[in-house]
Amino acid sequence: MTQRVPVAAQREASQISTEGLHLLQLDDIWSTQQQDEDHYIDHEEDPDRQASLMGVGEAMIEVLHSIAGKHDFLTREYPSLAYDAVYQNLHQYGIDNGELWDRMKASVEYITDHAGEEAERIQQQMQELGRGGMIAGDLSQRMRGAVTVLVGALLVVGSIVTAVPAPPVSAGFLALGVTMVNLGWPDLVA
């Protein structure tokens, strides 16, 4: 029998996962704008677009700092609470327990160590946008990889901790989580 992970810890992990997904979606919004346009905004032709994109940047910074602020929970508290459940059940999914925790910890460490400089970079991009300059508001490759790995790991762990055997939705989260960990890792370690 695996140890029970407190509901509050599961809820916190779910919230962080949601924040990470939100950050990745905001990054996609800004990156898509960058790819679709001439990279310049004409203040007179589209003032709302500029304000909207600056709002995206502000939201990215806020979420990035929120995730970075959860360092202790993500590297110490949650892994210690969920380790037993994950250890006993992860092997049946063909995933190495130690590797999953190591990748999650590496992603959290990177986010925590670089959130400030990433937020500063986004702020600079927003200032350039405010001057009508280039739109380059996407996350750096390594930060995007770190957030992707973290979200994936939280989805994997949450799927295993909450329901073994997994119901269909948890099984879907598990598959998505494994995919995200594998997709984000090369960018994080690049």
CYANA upper distance limits for C-alpha pairs under 8 A (distance plus 0.5 A):
  2 THR  CA     84 ASP  CA      6.50
  2 THR  CA     85 ALA  CA      5.54
  2 THR  CA     88 GLN  CA      7.64
  3 GLN  CA     81 LEU  CA      8.41
  3 GLN  CA     82 ALA  CA      8.30
  3 GLN  CA     84 ASP  CA      6.67
  3 GLN  CA     85 ALA  CA      6.66
  4 ARG  CA     81 LEU  CA      8.45
  4 ARG  CA     82 ALA  CA      8.45
  4 ARG  CA     85 ALA  CA      8.08
  5 VAL  CA      9 ALA  CA      7.32
  5 VAL  CA     10 GLN  CA      7.36
  5 VAL  CA     81 LEU  CA      6.18
  5 VAL  CA     82 ALA  CA      6.38
  5 VAL  CA     85 ALA  CA      8.49
  5 VAL  CA    161 VAL  CA      7.62
  6 PRO  CA     10 GLN  CA      6.96
  6 PRO  CA     81 LEU  CA      8.27
  7 VAL  CA     11 ARG  CA      6.50
  8 ALA  CA     12 GLU  CA      6.64
  9 ALA  CA     13 ALA  CA      6.67
  9 ALA  CA     78 TYR  CA      7.03
  9 ALA  CA     81 LEU  CA      8.47
 10 GLN  CA     14 SER  CA      6.62
 10 GLN  CA    158 GLY  CA      7.46
 11 ARG  CA     15 GLN  CA      6.67
 12 GLU  CA     16 ILE  CA      6.78
 13 ALA  CA     17 SER  CA      6.64
 13 ALA  CA     74 LEU  CA      8.38
 13 ALA  CA     78 TYR  CA      8.13
 13 ALA  CA    154 LEU  CA      7.05
 13 ALA  CA    158 GLY  CA      8.10
 14 SER  CA     18 THR  CA      6.66
 14 SER  CA    154 LEU  CA      7.83
 14 SER  CA    155 LEU  CA      8.41
 14 SER  CA    158 GLY  CA      7.92
 15 GLN  CA     19 GLU  CA      6.69
 16 ILE  CA     20 GLY  CA      6.65
 16 ILE  CA     67 ILE  CA      6.97
 16 ILE  CA    151 VAL  CA      8.29
 17 SER  CA     21 LEU  CA      6.74
 17 SER  CA    150 LEU  CA      8.03
 17 SER  CA    151 VAL  CA      5.45
 17 SER  CA    154 LEU  CA      6.58
 17 SER  CA    155 LEU  CA      7.58
 18 THR  CA     22 HIS  CA      6.60
 18 THR  CA    151 VAL  CA      8.36
 19 GLU  CA     23 LEU  CA      6.66
 19 GLU  CA     63 VAL  CA      6.83
 19 GLU  CA     67 ILE  CA      7.79
 20 GLY  CA     24 LEU  CA      6.76
 20 GLY  CA     63 VAL  CA      8.08
 20 GLY  CA     67 ILE  CA      7.92
 20 GLY  CA    147 VAL  CA      6.53
 20 GLY  CA    148 THR  CA      7.98
 20 GLY  CA    150 LEU  CA      8.11
 20 GLY  CA    151 VAL  CA      6.32
 21 LEU  CA     25 GLN  CA      6.66
 21 LEU  CA    148 THR  CA      8.44
 21 LEU  CA    151 VAL  CA      7.22
 22 HIS  CA     26 LEU  CA      6.64
 22 HIS  CA     63 VAL  CA      8.49
 23 LEU  CA     27 ASP  CA      6.63
 23 LEU  CA     59 ALA  CA      8.48
 23 LEU  CA     60 MET  CA      6.25
 23 LEU  CA     63 VAL  CA      6.88
 23 LEU  CA     64 LEU  CA      7.78
 24 LEU  CA     28 ASP  CA      6.74
 24 LEU  CA    144 ARG  CA      7.65
 24 LEU  CA    147 VAL  CA      7.97
 24 LEU  CA    148 THR  CA      8.05
 25 GLN  CA     29 ILE  CA      6.80
 26 LEU  CA     30 TRP  CA      6.93
 26 LEU  CA     56 VAL  CA      6.69
 26 LEU  CA     57 GLY  CA      8.49
 26 LEU  CA     59 ALA  CA      8.32
 26 LEU  CA     60 MET  CA      7.08
 27 ASP  CA     31 SER  CA      6.43
 27 ASP  CA     60 MET  CA      7.90
 27 ASP  CA    137 GLY  CA      7.91
 27 ASP  CA    138 ASP  CA      5.72
 27 ASP  CA    139 LEU  CA      6.78
 28 ASP  CA     32 THR  CA      6.29
 28 ASP  CA    138 ASP  CA      7.94
 29 ILE  CA     33 GLN  CA      6.88
 29 ILE  CA     56 VAL  CA      8.44
 30 TRP  CA     34 GLN  CA      6.78
 30 TRP  CA     53 LEU  CA      7.22
 30 TRP  CA     56 VAL  CA      7.66
 30 TRP  CA    135 ILE  CA      8.46
 30 TRP  CA    136 ALA  CA      8.22
 30 TRP  CA    137 GLY  CA      6.25
 30 TRP  CA    138 ASP  CA      6.53
 31 SER  CA     35 GLN  CA      6.81
 31 SER  CA    136 ALA  CA      7.79
 31 SER  CA    137 GLY  CA      7.11
 31 SER  CA    138 ASP  CA      5.84
 32 THR  CA     36 ASP  CA      6.52
 33 GLN  CA     37 GLU  CA      6.61
 33 GLN  CA    135 ILE  CA      8.25
 34 GLN  CA     38 ASP  CA      8.18
 34 GLN  CA     39 HIS  CA      6.19
 34 GLN  CA    135 ILE  CA      6.15
 34 GLN  CA    136 ALA  CA      6.76
 34 GLN  CA    137 GLY  CA      8.21
 35 GLN  CA     39 HIS  CA      8.05
 39 HIS  CA    133 GLY  CA      8.14
 39 HIS  CA    134 MET  CA      5.55
 39 HIS  CA    135 ILE  CA      5.84
 39 HIS  CA    136 ALA  CA      8.33
 40 TYR  CA    129 LEU  CA      8.48
 40 TYR  CA    132 GLY  CA      6.82
 40 TYR  CA    133 GLY  CA      6.07
 40 TYR  CA    134 MET  CA      5.61
 40 TYR  CA    135 ILE  CA      6.92
 41 ILE  CA     46 ASP  CA      7.70
 41 ILE  CA     50 GLN  CA      7.40
 41 ILE  CA    129 LEU  CA      7.90
 41 ILE  CA    132 GLY  CA      5.84
 41 ILE  CA    133 GLY  CA      7.34
 41 ILE  CA    134 MET  CA      8.10
 41 ILE  CA    135 ILE  CA      8.35
 42 ASP  CA     46 ASP  CA      6.70
 42 ASP  CA     47 PRO  CA      8.06
 42 ASP  CA    132 GLY  CA      6.85
 43 HIS  CA     47 PRO  CA      5.47
 43 HIS  CA     50 GLN  CA      7.72
 43 HIS  CA    132 GLY  CA      7.04
 46 ASP  CA     50 GLN  CA      7.32
 47 PRO  CA     51 ALA  CA      6.97
 48 ASP  CA     52 SER  CA      6.49
 49 ARG  CA     53 LEU  CA      6.60
 50 GLN  CA     54 MET  CA      6.67
 50 GLN  CA    129 LEU  CA      7.56
 50 GLN  CA    130 GLY  CA      7.70
 51 ALA  CA     55 GLY  CA      6.63
 52 SER  CA     56 VAL  CA      6.83
 53 LEU  CA     57 GLY  CA      6.89
 54 MET  CA     58 GLU  CA      6.76
 54 MET  CA    126 MET  CA      6.25
 54 MET  CA    129 LEU  CA      7.96
 54 MET  CA    130 GLY  CA      8.25
 55 GLY  CA     59 ALA  CA      6.62
 56 VAL  CA     60 MET  CA      6.65
 57 GLY  CA     61 ILE  CA      6.81
 57 GLY  CA    122 ILE  CA      6.86
 57 GLY  CA    123 GLN  CA      7.74
 57 GLY  CA    126 MET  CA      7.09
 57 GLY  CA    137 GLY  CA      7.27
 58 GLU  CA     62 GLU  CA      6.78
 58 GLU  CA    123 GLN  CA      8.30
 59 ALA  CA     63 VAL  CA      6.66
 60 MET  CA     64 LEU  CA      6.50
 60 MET  CA    119 ALA  CA      8.43
 61 ILE  CA     65 HIS  CA      6.74
 61 ILE  CA    119 ALA  CA      5.70
 61 ILE  CA    122 ILE  CA      7.78
 62 GLU  CA     66 SER  CA      6.73
 63 VAL  CA     67 ILE  CA      6.71
 64 LEU  CA     68 ALA  CA      6.70
 64 LEU  CA    111 ILE  CA      8.26
 64 LEU  CA    115 ALA  CA      6.71
 64 LEU  CA    119 ALA  CA      7.93
 65 HIS  CA     69 GLY  CA      6.56
 65 HIS  CA    115 ALA  CA      6.85
 65 HIS  CA    116 GLY  CA      8.15
 66 SER  CA     70 LYS  CA      7.34
 67 ILE  CA     71 HIS  CA      7.94
 67 ILE  CA    111 ILE  CA      8.21
 67 ILE  CA    112 THR  CA      8.42
 68 ALA  CA    108 VAL  CA      7.75
 68 ALA  CA    111 ILE  CA      6.34
 68 ALA  CA    112 THR  CA      5.03
 68 ALA  CA    115 ALA  CA      7.05
 69 GLY  CA    112 THR  CA      7.86
 70 LYS  CA     74 LEU  CA      6.60
 71 HIS  CA     75 THR  CA      6.49
 71 HIS  CA    108 VAL  CA      6.91
 71 HIS  CA    109 GLU  CA      7.95
 71 HIS  CA    112 THR  CA      7.16
 72 ASP  CA     76 ARG  CA      5.93
 72 ASP  CA     77 GLU  CA      7.00
 73 PHE  CA     77 GLU  CA      5.15
 73 PHE  CA     78 TYR  CA      6.04
 74 LEU  CA     78 TYR  CA      6.07
 74 LEU  CA     79 PRO  CA      7.32
 74 LEU  CA    105 LYS  CA      7.93
 74 LEU  CA    108 VAL  CA      7.53
 75 THR  CA     79 PRO  CA      6.87
 75 THR  CA    104 MET  CA      8.43
 75 THR  CA    105 LYS  CA      6.17
 75 THR  CA    108 VAL  CA      7.68
 76 ARG  CA     80 SER  CA      6.60
 77 GLU  CA     81 LEU  CA      6.75
 78 TYR  CA     82 ALA  CA      6.43
 79 PRO  CA     83 TYR  CA      5.79
 79 PRO  CA    101 TRP  CA      7.95
 80 SER  CA     84 ASP  CA      8.35
 82 ALA  CA     86 VAL  CA      6.61
 82 ALA  CA    157 VAL  CA      8.01
 82 ALA  CA    161 VAL  CA      7.26
 83 TYR  CA     87 TYR  CA      6.24
 84 ASP  CA     88 GLN  CA      6.64
 85 ALA  CA     89 ASN  CA      6.73
 85 ALA  CA    160 ILE  CA      7.69
 85 ALA  CA    161 VAL  CA      6.26
 86 VAL  CA     90 LEU  CA      5.81
 86 VAL  CA     97 ASN  CA      7.57
 86 VAL  CA    157 VAL  CA      6.92
 86 VAL  CA    160 ILE  CA      6.76
 86 VAL  CA    161 VAL  CA      6.98
 87 TYR  CA     91 HIS  CA      7.76
 87 TYR  CA     97 ASN  CA      6.37
 89 ASN  CA     93 TYR  CA      8.20
 89 ASN  CA    160 ILE  CA      7.27
 89 ASN  CA    164 VAL  CA      8.12
 90 LEU  CA     94 GLY  CA      7.52
 90 LEU  CA     95 ILE  CA      6.54
 90 LEU  CA     96 ASP  CA      7.67
 90 LEU  CA     97 ASN  CA      6.78
 90 LEU  CA    160 ILE  CA      7.65
 91 HIS  CA     95 ILE  CA      6.26
 91 HIS  CA     96 ASP  CA      7.05
 91 HIS  CA     97 ASN  CA      7.64
 95 ILE  CA     99 GLU  CA      8.45
 95 ILE  CA    100 LEU  CA      7.93
 96 ASP  CA    100 LEU  CA      6.80
 97 ASN  CA    101 TRP  CA      7.00
 98 GLY  CA    102 ASP  CA      6.52
 99 GLU  CA    103 ARG  CA      6.50
100 LEU  CA    104 MET  CA      6.65
100 LEU  CA    153 ALA  CA      7.16
101 TRP  CA    105 LYS  CA      6.53
101 TRP  CA    153 ALA  CA      8.29
102 ASP  CA    106 ALA  CA      6.56
103 ARG  CA    107 SER  CA      6.63
103 ARG  CA    149 VAL  CA      7.55
103 ARG  CA    150 LEU  CA      8.40
103 ARG  CA    153 ALA  CA      8.40
103 ARG  CA    181 VAL  CA      8.39
103 ARG  CA    185 TRP  CA      8.03
104 MET  CA    108 VAL  CA      6.76
104 MET  CA    149 VAL  CA      6.96
104 MET  CA    150 LEU  CA      5.87
104 MET  CA    153 ALA  CA      6.43
105 LYS  CA    109 GLU  CA      6.55
106 ALA  CA    110 TYR  CA      6.64
106 ALA  CA    146 ALA  CA      8.27
107 SER  CA    111 ILE  CA      6.66
107 SER  CA    145 GLY  CA      8.39
107 SER  CA    146 ALA  CA      4.90
107 SER  CA    147 VAL  CA      7.22
107 SER  CA    149 VAL  CA      6.81
107 SER  CA    150 LEU  CA      6.32
107 SER  CA    188 LEU  CA      7.75
108 VAL  CA    112 THR  CA      6.52
108 VAL  CA    146 ALA  CA      7.63
108 VAL  CA    150 LEU  CA      7.30
109 GLU  CA    113 ASP  CA      6.43
110 TYR  CA    114 HIS  CA      6.40
110 TYR  CA    115 ALA  CA      8.48
110 TYR  CA    143 MET  CA      7.91
110 TYR  CA    146 ALA  CA      7.16
111 ILE  CA    115 ALA  CA      5.87
111 ILE  CA    143 MET  CA      7.09
111 ILE  CA    146 ALA  CA      7.05
111 ILE  CA    147 VAL  CA      7.84
114 HIS  CA    118 GLU  CA      6.51
114 HIS  CA    143 MET  CA      8.41
115 ALA  CA    119 ALA  CA      6.43
116 GLY  CA    120 GLU  CA      6.65
117 GLU  CA    121 ARG  CA      6.61
118 GLU  CA    122 ILE  CA      6.76
118 GLU  CA    139 LEU  CA      7.86
118 GLU  CA    140 SER  CA      8.01
118 GLU  CA    143 MET  CA      8.33
119 ALA  CA    123 GLN  CA      6.57
120 GLU  CA    124 GLN  CA      6.69
121 ARG  CA    125 GLN  CA      6.79
122 ILE  CA    126 MET  CA      6.65
122 ILE  CA    137 GLY  CA      6.44
122 ILE  CA    138 ASP  CA      8.06
122 ILE  CA    139 LEU  CA      8.15
123 GLN  CA    127 GLN  CA      6.74
124 GLN  CA    128 GLU  CA      6.77
125 GLN  CA    129 LEU  CA      6.61
125 GLN  CA    134 MET  CA      8.27
125 GLN  CA    135 ILE  CA      7.32
125 GLN  CA    136 ALA  CA      6.53
125 GLN  CA    137 GLY  CA      6.25
126 MET  CA    130 GLY  CA      6.57
126 MET  CA    135 ILE  CA      8.40
126 MET  CA    137 GLY  CA      7.64
127 GLN  CA    131 ARG  CA      6.87
128 GLU  CA    132 GLY  CA      6.92
128 GLU  CA    133 GLY  CA      5.44
128 GLU  CA    134 MET  CA      6.87
128 GLU  CA    135 ILE  CA      7.97
129 LEU  CA    133 GLY  CA      5.49
129 LEU  CA    134 MET  CA      6.56
129 LEU  CA    135 ILE  CA      6.32
139 LEU  CA    143 MET  CA      6.66
139 LEU  CA    144 ARG  CA      6.29
140 SER  CA    144 ARG  CA      6.61
141 GLN  CA    145 GLY  CA      6.64
141 GLN  CA    187 ASP  CA      6.38
141 GLN  CA    188 LEU  CA      7.79
142 ARG  CA    146 ALA  CA      6.59
142 ARG  CA    187 ASP  CA      5.69
142 ARG  CA    188 LEU  CA      4.90
142 ARG  CA    189 VAL  CA      7.62
142 ARG  CA    190 ALA  CA      7.38
143 MET  CA    147 VAL  CA      6.66
143 MET  CA    188 LEU  CA      7.31
144 ARG  CA    148 THR  CA      6.55
144 ARG  CA    184 GLY  CA      7.83
144 ARG  CA    187 ASP  CA      7.92
144 ARG  CA    188 LEU  CA      8.08
145 GLY  CA    149 VAL  CA      6.60
145 GLY  CA    183 LEU  CA      8.13
145 GLY  CA    184 GLY  CA      4.58
145 GLY  CA    185 TRP  CA      6.51
145 GLY  CA    186 PRO  CA      7.75
145 GLY  CA    187 ASP  CA      5.21
145 GLY  CA    188 LEU  CA      5.09
146 ALA  CA    150 LEU  CA      6.63
146 ALA  CA    184 GLY  CA      6.95
146 ALA  CA    185 TRP  CA      7.70
146 ALA  CA    187 ASP  CA      8.08
146 ALA  CA    188 LEU  CA      5.76
147 VAL  CA    151 VAL  CA      6.59
147 VAL  CA    184 GLY  CA      8.17
148 THR  CA    152 GLY  CA      6.56
148 THR  CA    180 MET  CA      6.24
148 THR  CA    181 VAL  CA      7.03
148 THR  CA    183 LEU  CA      8.03
148 THR  CA    184 GLY  CA      5.54
148 THR  CA    185 TRP  CA      8.47
149 VAL  CA    153 ALA  CA      6.48
149 VAL  CA    180 MET  CA      6.39
149 VAL  CA    181 VAL  CA      4.77
149 VAL  CA    182 ASN  CA      7.91
149 VAL  CA    183 LEU  CA      8.11
149 VAL  CA    184 GLY  CA      5.52
149 VAL  CA    185 TRP  CA      6.60
150 LEU  CA    154 LEU  CA      6.64
150 LEU  CA    181 VAL  CA      7.82
151 VAL  CA    155 LEU  CA      6.66
151 VAL  CA    177 GLY  CA      7.55
151 VAL  CA    180 MET  CA      7.80
151 VAL  CA    181 VAL  CA      8.30
152 GLY  CA    156 VAL  CA      6.69
152 GLY  CA    176 LEU  CA      7.38
152 GLY  CA    177 GLY  CA      4.20
152 GLY  CA    178 VAL  CA      6.57
152 GLY  CA    179 THR  CA      7.66
152 GLY  CA    180 MET  CA      5.20
152 GLY  CA    181 VAL  CA      5.43
153 ALA  CA    157 VAL  CA      6.56
153 ALA  CA    177 GLY  CA      6.40
153 ALA  CA    178 VAL  CA      7.70
153 ALA  CA    180 MET  CA      8.35
153 ALA  CA    181 VAL  CA      6.67
154 LEU  CA    158 GLY  CA      6.28
154 LEU  CA    177 GLY  CA      7.77
155 LEU  CA    159 SER  CA      6.46
155 LEU  CA    173 PHE  CA      6.20
155 LEU  CA    174 LEU  CA      6.52
155 LEU  CA    176 LEU  CA      7.94
155 LEU  CA    177 GLY  CA      5.38
156 VAL  CA    160 ILE  CA      6.90
156 VAL  CA    173 PHE  CA      7.25
156 VAL  CA    174 LEU  CA      5.16
156 VAL  CA    175 ALA  CA      8.14
156 VAL  CA    176 LEU  CA      8.46
156 VAL  CA    177 GLY  CA      5.46
156 VAL  CA    178 VAL  CA      6.91
157 VAL  CA    161 VAL  CA      6.45
157 VAL  CA    174 LEU  CA      8.41
158 GLY  CA    162 THR  CA      6.36
159 SER  CA    163 ALA  CA      6.81
159 SER  CA    166 ALA  CA      7.38
159 SER  CA    170 SER  CA      5.39
159 SER  CA    171 ALA  CA      7.26
159 SER  CA    173 PHE  CA      6.77
159 SER  CA    174 LEU  CA      6.04
160 ILE  CA    164 VAL  CA      6.50
160 ILE  CA    165 PRO  CA      8.50
160 ILE  CA    166 ALA  CA      7.48
160 ILE  CA    170 SER  CA      8.25
160 ILE  CA    174 LEU  CA      8.07
162 THR  CA    166 ALA  CA      8.45
163 ALA  CA    167 PRO  CA      7.34
163 ALA  CA    170 SER  CA      7.66
166 ALA  CA    170 SER  CA      5.89
166 ALA  CA    171 ALA  CA      5.91
167 PRO  CA    171 ALA  CA      6.57
168 PRO  CA    172 GLY  CA      6.67
169 VAL  CA    173 PHE  CA      6.78
170 SER  CA    174 LEU  CA      6.54
171 ALA  CA    175 ALA  CA      6.77
172 GLY  CA    176 LEU  CA      6.63
173 PHE  CA    177 GLY  CA      6.33
174 LEU  CA    178 VAL  CA      6.69
175 ALA  CA    179 THR  CA      6.74
176 LEU  CA    180 MET  CA      6.61
177 GLY  CA    181 VAL  CA      6.66
178 VAL  CA    182 ASN  CA      6.73
179 THR  CA    183 LEU  CA      6.53
180 MET  CA    184 GLY  CA      6.35
181 VAL  CA    185 TRP  CA      6.47
182 ASN  CA    186 PRO  CA      8.06
183 LEU  CA    187 ASP  CA      8.24
184 GLY  CA    188 LEU  CA      6.81
185 TRP  CA    189 VAL  CA      6.79
186 PRO  CA    190 ALA  CA      6.37
